[in-house]
Amino acid sequence: MRAFSRRRFHGIGRGAGDNTDADSGVHMSEEYGVRSLHIGSSMVQSAMRLATPNHLELIYTQCMMGFTLFHPRPENMLMIGLGGGSLAKFVYHRLPQVQTTVIEINPQIVAIARDHFFVPADDDRLQVVIAEGGEFVASHPRSADILMVDGFDDGRQVPSLCSQDFYDRAREALKKNGVLVVNLLSRDRAVHDYIHRIEDSFAGRVATLLAEPFGNLIVFAFKHSPDRSAWENLRECAKQREEELALPFTKFVNKLQQRKPF
């Protein structure tokens, strides 16, 4: 068994070996070659295998890439919540045509993501903005092909990122064929309320993918209904995306459910 080590961080840009304040709520752990980020609780918010830092280690992040089954060639992505930057890095390295903007409210998390999770510096394809996600979404209508929302605080959904108004604004932030991707927890008592709000904002055009029992539930909401052929050819499309991105899309398709056929 390899040794387990946990290091806590306080402030921006401090090294892993520094003695730090555990009250900051943000800490990092390493075990069996996997570095994890924890925010506000012991739950793993983000994880990176040191041998393959640009791979998606957590299943739920792999599932969130399921949007490519319906929108395989996006040009602009907006991500709410950086964490360890797993999805931002994956898109940066595997989808080079995409311009990604990541909104993160906590500058400490941005510093740790860049110093210890190898998130690239800002350039013409990646921008990390310190801002509140709900406010940014509301002020940027029709700006994104894909909007990803992965916002938690102490293991719970951030209230400003799961309200009816937020989901209404999220729909407005998407371009014509845009897709909203939301990470929820299936064991959250309010999860069905969140899904119903998304359905109300997106006229029922919602599909869900359970990443793992009693774990993450990924919601896909479509600004406009995908073509009928998208559903009819879903398995063939999954095989193609699986070859391109090395993610188990054929397995995910079996668990993908339309909430209300549309």
C-alpha positions as CSV (number, residue, x, y, z in Angstrom):
1,M,0.0,0.0,0.0
2,R,1.3,3.4,-0.9
3,A,1.4,6.1,1.7
4,F,-1.6,8.4,2.0
5,S,-0.8,12.1,2.3
6,R,-3.0,15.1,2.8
7,R,-2.0,18.7,2.4
8,R,-4.1,21.8,3.2
9,F,-3.8,25.2,1.5
10,H,-4.5,28.7,2.6
11,G,-3.9,31.7,0.3
12,I,-2.9,31.9,-3.3
13,G,0.1,30.3,-4.8
14,R,1.5,28.6,-1.7
15,G,3.5,25.5,-2.1
16,A,2.4,21.9,-1.2
17,G,4.9,21.7,1.6
18,D,3.7,24.9,3.5
19,N,2.0,24.6,6.8
20,T,-1.4,26.0,6.1
21,D,-4.7,26.9,7.8
22,A,-7.2,24.0,7.8
23,D,-10.1,26.4,8.3
24,S,-9.8,27.6,4.7
25,G,-12.2,24.8,3.5
26,V,-10.0,23.9,0.5
27,H,-7.6,21.0,0.8
28,M,-5.9,18.4,-1.4
29,S,-5.0,14.8,-0.8
30,E,-3.0,12.1,-2.7
31,E,-3.4,8.4,-2.6
32,Y,-2.3,5.6,-5.0
33,G,-1.1,8.1,-7.6
34,V,-4.3,10.1,-7.6
35,R,-4.4,13.8,-6.5
36,S,-7.8,15.0,-5.2
37,L,-9.3,18.4,-4.4
38,H,-11.8,18.8,-1.6
39,I,-13.8,21.9,-1.0
40,G,-15.7,22.4,2.2
41,S,-16.0,18.7,3.0
42,S,-14.2,15.4,2.6
43,M,-16.0,14.7,-0.7
44,V,-13.8,14.5,-3.7
45,Q,-14.5,17.5,-5.9
46,S,-11.9,16.8,-8.5
47,A,-9.3,14.1,-9.1
48,M,-6.3,13.7,-11.3
49,R,-4.1,10.7,-11.9
50,L,-0.6,11.9,-11.9
51,A,0.5,9.5,-14.6
52,T,-2.2,10.8,-17.0
53,P,-3.1,14.3,-15.8
54,N,-5.3,15.2,-18.8
55,H,-7.5,12.1,-18.5
56,L,-10.9,12.3,-16.9
57,E,-10.4,10.2,-13.7
58,L,-13.9,10.5,-12.2
59,I,-16.8,8.8,-14.0
60,Y,-19.2,11.8,-13.6
61,T,-16.8,14.0,-15.6
62,Q,-16.7,11.4,-18.3
63,C,-20.5,11.4,-18.3
64,M,-20.7,15.2,-18.6
65,M,-18.8,14.9,-21.9
66,G,-21.9,13.0,-23.2
67,F,-23.1,16.3,-24.7
68,T,-20.8,15.4,-27.7
69,L,-23.4,12.8,-28.7
70,F,-25.7,15.6,-29.6
71,H,-23.3,18.6,-30.3
72,P,-20.0,17.0,-31.3
73,R,-18.4,20.2,-32.7
74,P,-19.1,23.1,-30.4
75,E,-17.2,26.3,-30.9
76,N,-17.8,28.0,-27.5
77,M,-18.1,26.5,-24.0
78,L,-19.0,28.1,-20.8
79,M,-18.1,26.2,-17.6
80,I,-19.4,27.3,-14.1
81,G,-17.0,25.9,-11.5
82,L,-13.4,25.1,-12.1
83,G,-12.4,22.8,-9.3
84,G,-9.3,20.9,-10.3
85,G,-10.0,21.8,-13.9
86,S,-10.4,18.2,-15.2
87,L,-13.1,19.1,-17.8
88,A,-11.4,22.3,-18.8
89,K,-8.1,20.4,-19.4
90,F,-9.8,17.6,-21.3
91,V,-11.6,20.0,-23.6
92,Y,-8.5,22.0,-24.1
93,H,-6.4,19.0,-25.2
94,R,-9.0,16.9,-26.9
95,L,-11.3,19.5,-28.6
96,P,-8.9,22.1,-29.9
97,Q,-11.5,23.9,-31.9
98,V,-13.3,25.0,-28.7
99,Q,-12.9,28.3,-27.0
100,T,-13.6,27.7,-23.3
101,T,-14.5,30.3,-20.6
102,V,-14.5,29.0,-17.0
103,I,-16.2,31.0,-14.2
104,E,-14.8,30.4,-10.7
105,I,-15.7,32.5,-7.7
106,N,-12.8,31.5,-5.5
107,P,-9.3,32.7,-6.6
108,Q,-7.7,30.3,-4.2
109,I,-9.2,27.4,-6.2
110,V,-7.8,28.9,-9.5
111,A,-4.3,29.1,-8.0
112,I,-4.4,25.5,-6.7
113,A,-5.8,24.2,-10.1
114,R,-3.0,25.9,-12.0
115,D,-0.2,25.1,-9.5
116,H,-1.1,21.5,-8.7
117,F,-3.6,20.2,-11.3
118,F,-1.8,21.5,-14.4
119,V,-4.6,23.7,-15.7
120,P,-3.0,25.7,-18.6
121,A,-2.5,29.4,-18.5
122,D,-5.0,31.7,-20.2
123,D,-4.7,31.9,-24.0
124,D,-6.9,32.3,-27.0
125,R,-8.7,29.0,-26.3
126,L,-9.0,29.1,-22.5
127,Q,-10.0,31.9,-20.2
128,V,-10.6,31.5,-16.4
129,V,-12.6,34.4,-15.0
130,I,-13.1,35.2,-11.3
131,A,-16.8,35.9,-11.0
132,E,-20.1,34.6,-9.7
133,G,-21.5,32.1,-12.1
134,G,-25.1,33.1,-12.0
135,E,-24.3,36.8,-12.6
136,F,-22.0,35.9,-15.5
137,V,-24.6,33.7,-17.2
138,A,-27.3,36.3,-16.8
139,S,-25.1,38.9,-18.5
140,H,-24.0,36.8,-21.5
141,P,-27.0,35.8,-23.6
142,R,-26.5,33.6,-26.7
143,S,-22.8,33.2,-25.9
144,A,-22.2,29.4,-25.6
145,D,-22.9,26.2,-27.5
146,I,-22.4,24.2,-24.3
147,L,-23.0,25.5,-20.7
148,M,-21.6,23.2,-18.0
149,V,-22.6,23.7,-14.4
150,D,-20.8,22.0,-11.6
151,G,-21.2,24.2,-8.6
152,F,-21.1,22.8,-5.1
153,D,-20.5,24.4,-1.7
154,D,-19.8,22.0,1.2
155,G,-21.3,19.1,-0.7
156,R,-24.5,20.9,-1.6
157,Q,-25.7,22.7,-4.7
158,V,-24.9,26.4,-4.7
159,P,-28.4,28.0,-4.3
160,S,-27.8,30.7,-7.0
161,L,-26.9,28.0,-9.5
162,C,-30.0,25.8,-9.1
163,S,-32.9,28.4,-9.0
164,Q,-35.7,28.7,-11.6
165,D,-34.3,32.0,-12.6
166,F,-30.8,30.6,-13.1
167,Y,-32.1,27.9,-15.4
168,D,-34.1,30.4,-17.3
169,R,-31.0,32.5,-17.8
170,A,-29.0,29.4,-18.7
171,R,-31.3,28.7,-21.6
172,E,-30.9,32.3,-22.7
173,A,-27.1,32.0,-22.5
174,L,-27.1,29.2,-25.1
175,K,-27.0,29.5,-28.8
176,K,-29.6,28.0,-31.1
177,N,-28.7,24.4,-30.7
178,G,-27.0,24.7,-27.3
179,V,-26.9,22.1,-24.6
180,L,-27.0,22.7,-20.8
181,V,-25.0,20.1,-18.8
182,V,-25.6,20.0,-15.0
183,N,-24.0,17.8,-12.4
184,L,-26.4,16.9,-9.6
185,L,-26.3,14.4,-6.7
186,S,-28.9,11.7,-7.0
187,R,-29.1,11.4,-3.2
188,D,-29.9,15.1,-2.7
189,R,-33.4,15.5,-1.3
190,A,-34.1,18.4,-3.7
191,V,-32.7,16.7,-6.8
192,H,-36.2,16.2,-8.3
193,D,-37.0,19.9,-7.7
194,Y,-33.9,20.9,-9.6
195,I,-34.8,18.6,-12.5
196,H,-38.3,19.9,-12.6
197,R,-37.0,23.5,-12.8
198,I,-34.7,22.6,-15.7
199,E,-37.7,20.9,-17.5
200,D,-39.7,24.1,-16.9
201,S,-36.9,26.3,-18.4
202,F,-36.3,23.9,-21.3
203,A,-39.9,22.9,-22.2
204,G,-39.3,19.3,-21.1
205,R,-36.3,18.8,-23.4
206,V,-34.3,17.0,-20.8
207,A,-32.3,13.7,-20.6
208,T,-30.5,12.3,-17.6
209,L,-27.6,10.0,-17.1
210,L,-26.9,8.3,-13.7
211,A,-23.1,8.2,-13.4
212,E,-23.3,5.8,-10.5
213,P,-25.9,4.6,-8.0
214,F,-26.3,7.0,-5.0
215,G,-23.9,9.3,-6.8
216,N,-23.8,11.9,-9.5
217,L,-26.7,12.4,-11.9
218,I,-25.9,14.3,-15.1
219,V,-28.7,16.3,-16.7
220,F,-28.7,17.3,-20.4
221,A,-31.1,20.1,-21.4
222,F,-31.6,21.1,-25.0
223,K,-32.5,24.6,-26.1
224,H,-34.1,23.0,-29.2
225,S,-35.0,19.4,-29.7
226,P,-32.2,17.4,-31.4
227,D,-33.1,16.0,-34.8
228,R,-34.9,12.6,-34.7
229,S,-31.8,11.1,-36.4
230,A,-29.7,12.1,-33.4
231,W,-31.7,9.7,-31.2
232,E,-32.0,7.0,-33.9
233,N,-28.2,7.0,-34.6
234,L,-27.2,7.4,-31.0
235,R,-25.4,4.1,-30.6
236,E,-23.4,4.6,-33.8
237,C,-22.6,8.1,-32.8
238,A,-21.4,6.7,-29.4
239,K,-19.0,4.4,-31.1
240,Q,-17.5,7.2,-33.1
241,R,-17.2,9.5,-30.1
242,E,-15.7,6.6,-28.0
243,E,-12.9,6.2,-30.6
244,E,-12.3,9.9,-30.8
245,L,-12.2,10.7,-27.1
246,A,-11.4,7.4,-25.5
247,L,-14.5,7.6,-23.2
248,P,-17.0,4.7,-22.7
249,F,-19.9,6.3,-24.5
250,T,-21.5,3.1,-25.7
251,K,-22.0,2.1,-22.0
252,F,-23.4,5.5,-21.2
253,V,-26.0,5.4,-24.0
254,N,-27.6,2.3,-22.3
255,K,-28.2,4.5,-19.2
256,L,-29.3,7.7,-21.0
257,Q,-32.9,8.4,-20.4
258,Q,-35.3,11.0,-21.9
259,R,-37.4,12.4,-19.1
260,K,-40.3,13.1,-21.4
261,P,-39.9,11.9,-25.0
262,F,-39.6,14.9,-27.2
